[in-house]
Amino acid sequence: MRTGADHDGTMDGVRQVPGLGQGQGVAGGSVDSAVGPPDALAGDEVLADLPFAGVLQRLAHYPLRVRRPLLRLLWRATLSRRDGVGFGLEPLLSRHLKLGAAQAHAMAVEHDFHDSLQILEWLAGLARSRAQLIADARTISVSDEALVERMAASQGNVILASMHMGIFPISISYLLWRFFNGRRLLVLRAREDHQRNVAAMARLQEVASEVYILNTRNEGDFMEAMRFARKGAVVLSMIDLPHTYGNPAAITLFRQAASIGFGLDAMARMLNAVVLPMTTVSSLSGDRIVFGQPFEVWQNSPADRNRLAGAVARQIESFISLDPPQWHMWTRLDEFFLDRPVAPSRMEEDRNAGMA
C-alpha cells in the first residue's frame, strides 16, 4: 500500500507536550460519534441482511478470545453465499492507492471481515455484563501507559482524538475506564441518535461523572458544551472525517489533493486541552491502542491551520499504514476528494469568536 507517508513527522503550528510521548506526527479533530456502532448498524435491517446475523447476536455473549475466532470461521464459511463482499471497494482502492487488481480485491475482502468484527464487538458491548467486559479488557494493550497516566494525573482537559479504525469504541471505553474514571465527558456527534446508540452512550455513563452529548448539527449548543468541558472534561472526537462534516481544511491524502473536516484545532485552543491522537489495531486475540504525539494548539493564523491540517493528514496515513483493511472509512474515501468546498458553518464562526 502506498500511503505517501514520506515525511519526518514534525509538527508545525502546534506545541508538542514535552515528556508525554515519543510518537511521530499529530492528529487534529473533526466531529462525529466516538462510540456506538458503525454506519451499518444504523438499523436492524442490515443485520438481517447478513446470512449469519442470528449467530452473530449469539456470539456476542461469548468471551472475546472465543467469539472472534468463531466469527472468522463463520465469515469465511459464508463468503461464497454473500453478495457485495468487500463493498465494491476494488476500483476505489486501485484508483487512490495505486493497487493492482489482486491486491485491491484482497484488501476489500479483508475490510469486509473487519466490518463484521466491528458489528460483533459493538453487540458484545451491549450484551455482556460490566464484569464480563472488564474480563475482555485484559486482552487490550496500550502503547504507552505512562503517557496516559501522566495526562490523567494532570486533571487538565484532554481530547481523545481517535481514528475510525479497528474496534475503536472498545479502546475509547477502555481508556475512560482505566485512566479517566469519574471525569466529565463531552461526546461530539454528527448525526441523530438511534436506539442502539442511546444504549451505547448509557454504557459510558458507568465510567463518567457527567456526560454531555453535543450533536454538532445543533450549532447553538456549542458554547454551552465548551463551558461544560472547561471544568476538567475529557472530550471524545474523531480525526478522520471528510470535509462534508464541516470546517473543511485542504490536505494531501495518498498523494492527492483532498479535504478533511477539521474543527479540533479551535476546540483545543478554546479548552487549552492536550490532544492525544490514537488508533486501534485489532486481532482475533485482542486490541492494541497506539498513540501519536500529544500536542496543544497555540497558533491561530490560516497558514498555521493549514500546516496543522497537513500534519493531521500525515498522522492519518501513518495510522492507516499499521493495518490498512481495518480503517472503516474506505467506503467513504471519495468524499475526501470532492472538489466542491464546504462553507464554514455558524458553529465555526462561534468557535473563532471564542478565540478572540
C-alpha positions as CSV (number, residue, x, y, z in Angstrom):
1,M,0.0,0.0,0.0
2,R,1.3,3.4,-0.9
3,T,0.3,5.9,1.8
4,G,2.6,8.7,0.7
5,A,3.9,8.9,4.2
6,D,7.3,10.1,3.2
7,H,7.6,12.7,5.9
8,D,9.6,13.4,9.0
9,G,6.6,13.6,11.4
10,T,7.4,17.1,12.6
11,M,4.5,19.3,13.7
12,D,4.2,23.0,12.7
13,G,1.7,25.3,14.3
14,V,1.3,23.2,17.4
15,R,3.1,22.9,20.7
16,Q,4.2,19.3,21.5
17,V,3.8,18.4,25.1
18,P,7.3,17.6,26.5
19,G,7.7,14.3,28.2
20,L,4.4,13.0,27.1
21,G,5.3,10.6,24.3
22,Q,7.7,9.8,21.6
23,G,5.4,9.1,18.7
24,Q,5.6,11.0,15.4
25,G,3.0,13.2,13.8
26,V,-0.1,14.8,15.1
27,A,-3.8,14.3,14.9
28,G,-6.3,17.0,14.6
29,G,-10.0,16.8,15.2
30,S,-13.3,16.8,13.4
31,V,-16.6,16.0,14.8
32,D,-18.5,12.7,14.9
33,S,-19.6,10.0,17.3
34,A,-16.8,8.4,19.2
35,V,-18.9,5.5,20.4
36,G,-21.8,3.5,19.0
37,P,-22.0,1.1,16.1
38,P,-20.6,1.5,12.6
39,D,-22.9,3.1,10.0
40,A,-24.0,-0.4,9.0
41,L,-25.8,-0.7,12.4
42,A,-28.0,2.3,12.0
43,G,-30.9,-0.1,11.8
44,D,-31.6,-3.8,12.4
45,E,-32.3,-4.3,8.7
46,V,-28.6,-4.5,7.9
47,L,-28.1,-7.3,10.5
48,A,-31.0,-9.1,8.8
49,D,-29.1,-9.0,5.5
50,L,-26.2,-11.0,7.0
51,P,-26.6,-14.7,6.5
52,F,-25.2,-15.3,9.9
53,A,-26.9,-12.5,11.7
54,G,-28.6,-14.7,14.3
55,V,-25.4,-16.5,15.1
56,L,-23.6,-13.1,15.4
57,Q,-26.0,-12.0,18.1
58,R,-25.4,-15.2,20.0
59,L,-21.7,-15.0,19.6
60,A,-21.7,-11.5,21.2
61,H,-22.3,-13.2,24.6
62,Y,-19.1,-15.2,24.5
63,P,-15.7,-14.1,25.8
64,L,-13.6,-12.1,23.3
65,R,-11.0,-14.8,22.7
66,V,-13.8,-17.3,21.8
67,R,-16.2,-15.1,19.8
68,R,-13.6,-13.5,17.5
69,P,-12.0,-16.8,16.1
70,L,-15.5,-18.2,15.8
71,L,-16.6,-15.2,13.8
72,R,-13.5,-15.6,11.5
73,L,-14.5,-19.2,10.8
74,L,-18.2,-18.3,10.2
75,W,-17.3,-15.3,8.0
76,R,-15.0,-17.5,5.8
77,A,-17.7,-20.2,5.5
78,T,-20.3,-17.8,4.3
79,L,-18.2,-15.7,1.8
80,S,-19.5,-17.7,-1.2
81,R,-23.1,-17.2,-0.3
82,R,-23.0,-13.4,0.3
83,D,-23.5,-10.6,-2.2
84,G,-21.4,-7.5,-2.1
85,V,-18.5,-8.8,-0.1
86,G,-15.9,-6.1,0.1
87,F,-18.5,-3.3,-0.6
88,G,-17.2,-3.0,-4.2
89,L,-14.1,-1.2,-3.0
90,E,-11.7,-2.6,-5.6
91,P,-12.0,0.2,-8.2
92,L,-11.6,2.9,-5.4
93,L,-8.6,1.2,-3.8
94,S,-7.0,0.7,-7.2
95,R,-7.5,4.4,-8.1
96,H,-6.4,6.1,-4.9
97,L,-3.8,3.6,-3.6
98,K,-2.4,2.5,-7.0
99,L,-3.0,-1.1,-6.1
100,G,-3.2,-4.0,-8.6
101,A,-6.4,-5.8,-9.1
102,A,-5.4,-8.8,-6.9
103,Q,-4.2,-6.5,-4.1
104,A,-7.3,-4.4,-4.2
105,H,-9.5,-7.4,-4.1
106,A,-7.7,-9.0,-1.1
107,M,-7.8,-5.7,0.8
108,A,-11.5,-5.2,0.1
109,V,-12.4,-8.7,1.3
110,E,-10.3,-8.3,4.5
111,H,-12.0,-5.0,5.1
112,D,-15.3,-6.8,4.9
113,F,-14.2,-9.1,7.8
114,H,-13.3,-6.1,10.0
115,D,-16.7,-4.5,9.3
116,S,-18.3,-7.8,10.6
117,L,-15.9,-7.8,13.6
118,Q,-16.9,-4.2,14.4
119,I,-20.6,-5.2,14.4
120,L,-19.9,-8.2,16.6
121,E,-17.9,-6.2,19.1
122,W,-20.5,-3.5,19.3
123,L,-23.2,-6.1,20.0
124,A,-20.9,-7.6,22.7
125,G,-20.6,-4.2,24.3
126,L,-24.3,-4.3,24.9
127,A,-24.8,-8.0,25.6
128,R,-22.1,-8.6,28.1
129,S,-22.2,-7.5,31.7
130,R,-19.8,-5.0,33.2
131,A,-17.7,-7.8,34.8
132,Q,-17.5,-9.7,31.6
133,L,-16.4,-6.6,29.7
134,I,-13.7,-6.0,32.3
135,A,-12.5,-9.6,31.8
136,D,-12.4,-8.9,28.0
137,A,-10.4,-5.8,28.6
138,R,-7.5,-8.0,29.7
139,T,-6.8,-8.5,26.0
140,I,-6.2,-4.8,25.4
141,S,-2.6,-3.5,25.3
142,V,-1.6,0.2,25.3
143,S,1.5,1.5,23.5
144,D,2.4,3.9,26.4
145,E,0.5,3.5,29.6
146,A,2.8,6.0,31.4
147,L,1.8,8.7,28.9
148,V,-1.9,8.4,29.6
149,E,-1.3,8.2,33.4
150,R,0.6,11.5,33.3
151,M,-2.2,13.1,31.3
152,A,-4.9,11.9,33.6
153,A,-3.0,12.9,36.7
154,S,-2.7,16.5,35.4
155,Q,-6.5,16.9,35.7
156,G,-6.4,19.2,32.7
157,N,-8.7,19.0,29.7
158,V,-7.8,16.1,27.3
159,I,-9.1,15.4,23.8
160,L,-9.0,11.8,22.8
161,A,-8.7,12.1,19.0
162,S,-9.4,8.6,17.6
163,M,-9.4,7.1,14.1
164,H,-12.3,5.1,12.8
165,M,-10.1,2.0,12.8
166,G,-10.1,-1.4,14.4
167,I,-12.6,-1.8,17.3
168,F,-12.1,1.8,18.3
169,P,-15.2,2.0,20.6
170,I,-13.6,-0.6,22.9
171,S,-10.3,1.3,23.0
172,I,-12.0,4.6,23.9
173,S,-14.2,3.0,26.6
174,Y,-11.1,1.2,28.0
175,L,-9.1,4.4,28.3
176,L,-12.0,6.2,30.0
177,W,-12.5,3.3,32.5
178,R,-8.8,2.6,33.2
179,F,-7.4,6.2,33.3
180,F,-10.2,8.8,33.4
181,N,-12.8,7.1,35.5
182,G,-15.1,9.7,37.1
183,R,-14.1,12.6,34.8
184,R,-16.6,14.7,33.0
185,L,-17.1,13.5,29.4
186,L,-18.1,15.5,26.3
187,V,-19.0,13.4,23.3
188,L,-19.2,15.0,19.8
189,R,-21.7,13.6,17.4
190,A,-22.7,14.5,13.9
191,R,-25.9,12.5,13.5
192,E,-29.1,11.9,15.3
193,D,-29.2,9.1,17.9
194,H,-30.7,5.7,17.1
195,Q,-31.9,3.5,19.9
196,R,-28.8,1.4,19.7
197,N,-26.6,4.5,20.1
198,V,-28.5,5.6,23.1
199,A,-27.8,2.3,24.7
200,A,-24.1,2.6,23.9
201,M,-24.0,6.1,25.4
202,A,-25.5,4.7,28.6
203,R,-22.6,2.4,29.0
204,L,-20.2,5.4,29.1
205,Q,-22.2,6.9,32.0
206,E,-20.9,4.0,34.0
207,V,-17.4,5.5,34.0
208,A,-18.1,9.2,33.7
209,S,-19.4,11.6,36.4
210,E,-21.4,13.6,33.9
211,V,-21.9,13.1,30.1
212,Y,-22.7,15.9,27.7
213,I,-23.5,14.8,24.2
214,L,-23.1,17.6,21.6
215,N,-24.8,17.0,18.3
216,T,-22.7,19.2,16.1
217,R,-25.6,20.0,13.9
218,N,-27.2,21.8,16.8
219,E,-24.9,24.8,16.4
220,G,-26.5,26.8,19.2
221,D,-25.3,24.3,21.8
222,F,-21.6,24.7,21.0
223,M,-20.7,27.4,23.5
224,E,-22.7,25.7,26.3
225,A,-20.7,22.5,25.6
226,M,-17.4,24.4,25.8
227,R,-18.4,25.8,29.2
228,F,-19.1,22.2,30.4
229,A,-15.8,20.9,29.0
230,R,-13.7,23.6,30.6
231,K,-14.2,22.0,34.0
232,G,-11.6,19.2,33.5
233,A,-13.5,17.2,30.9
234,V,-12.4,14.5,28.6
235,V,-13.6,15.2,25.0
236,L,-14.1,12.4,22.5
237,S,-13.6,13.4,18.9
238,M,-12.7,11.6,15.6
239,I,-9.9,12.8,13.3
240,D,-10.5,11.1,10.0
241,L,-13.7,12.6,8.6
242,P,-14.2,14.1,5.1
243,H,-14.9,17.8,4.7
244,T,-18.7,17.1,4.2
245,Y,-18.8,17.2,8.1
246,G,-17.9,20.9,8.0
247,N,-15.0,23.1,8.8
248,P,-13.0,22.0,5.8
249,A,-9.2,22.1,5.5
250,A,-7.2,21.3,2.4
251,I,-4.7,18.5,2.8
252,T,-2.8,15.9,0.7
253,L,-4.1,12.4,1.3
254,F,-2.5,9.4,-0.5
255,R,-0.5,11.9,-2.6
256,Q,-3.7,13.6,-3.9
257,A,-5.4,16.9,-3.1
258,A,-8.1,16.3,-0.6
259,S,-10.1,18.0,2.3
260,I,-11.0,16.9,5.8
261,G,-13.5,18.1,8.4
262,F,-11.3,20.0,10.8
263,G,-12.7,21.6,13.9
264,L,-10.5,20.2,16.6
265,D,-7.9,23.0,16.3
266,A,-10.3,25.7,17.5
267,M,-11.7,23.4,20.3
268,A,-8.2,22.6,21.6
269,R,-7.3,26.3,21.8
270,M,-10.5,27.2,23.5
271,L,-10.2,24.5,26.1
272,N,-6.4,24.7,26.5
273,A,-6.6,21.0,26.0
274,V,-3.9,18.4,25.3
275,V,-4.9,16.4,22.2
276,L,-4.0,12.7,22.3
277,P,-4.2,11.1,18.8
278,M,-4.9,7.4,18.9
279,T,-5.9,4.5,16.8
280,T,-6.7,0.8,17.4
281,V,-5.3,-2.3,15.7
282,S,-7.5,-5.3,16.4
283,S,-6.8,-9.0,16.1
284,L,-8.6,-12.3,16.9
285,S,-6.9,-12.3,20.4
286,G,-7.3,-8.6,21.4
287,D,-6.8,-5.0,20.7
288,R,-3.7,-2.7,20.7
289,I,-4.1,1.0,21.3
290,V,-1.5,3.1,19.5
291,F,-0.8,6.8,20.3
292,G,0.7,9.6,18.3
293,Q,2.5,12.6,19.8
294,P,0.3,14.6,22.2
295,F,0.1,18.2,21.4
296,E,-1.5,21.6,22.2
297,V,-2.7,24.1,19.6
298,W,-1.5,27.6,20.2
299,Q,-1.4,29.4,16.9
300,N,-4.4,30.7,15.0
301,S,-3.5,32.1,11.6
302,P,-4.7,30.5,8.3
303,A,-1.2,29.4,7.5
304,D,-0.8,27.7,10.9
305,R,-4.1,26.0,10.4
306,N,-3.0,24.7,7.0
307,R,0.2,23.3,8.4
308,L,-1.6,21.6,11.3
309,A,-4.1,20.1,8.8
310,G,-1.2,18.7,6.8
311,A,0.3,17.2,9.9
312,V,-3.1,15.6,10.7
313,A,-3.2,14.1,7.2
314,R,0.2,12.6,7.6
315,Q,-0.8,11.1,11.0
316,I,-3.9,9.6,9.5
317,E,-1.8,7.9,6.8
318,S,0.6,6.7,9.4
319,F,-2.1,5.2,11.5
320,I,-3.8,3.6,8.4
321,S,-0.5,2.0,7.3
322,L,-0.4,-0.1,10.5
323,D,-3.2,-2.3,9.1
324,P,-5.0,-0.7,6.1
325,P,-8.1,-3.1,5.9
326,Q,-9.0,-2.0,9.5
327,W,-9.8,1.6,8.5
328,H,-13.6,1.9,8.5
329,M,-13.7,5.0,6.2
330,W,-12.7,3.3,2.9
331,T,-16.3,3.2,1.8
332,R,-16.4,7.0,2.1
333,L,-12.9,7.7,0.7
334,D,-14.3,9.6,-2.4
335,E,-15.8,12.1,-0.1
336,F,-12.3,13.3,0.9
337,F,-11.6,14.2,-2.7
338,L,-14.8,16.1,-3.7
339,D,-13.9,19.4,-5.4
340,R,-16.8,21.5,-4.1
341,P,-15.7,23.3,-0.9
342,V,-18.0,23.3,2.2
343,A,-18.9,26.8,3.5
344,P,-18.0,27.4,7.2
345,S,-20.9,26.9,9.5
346,R,-22.2,29.2,12.1
347,M,-20.6,26.9,14.7
348,E,-17.2,27.6,13.2
349,E,-17.8,31.3,13.4
350,D,-18.8,30.8,17.1
351,R,-15.5,28.9,17.6
352,N,-13.5,31.6,16.0
353,A,-15.2,34.3,18.1
354,G,-14.3,32.3,21.2
355,M,-10.7,32.6,20.2
356,A,-10.8,36.4,20.1
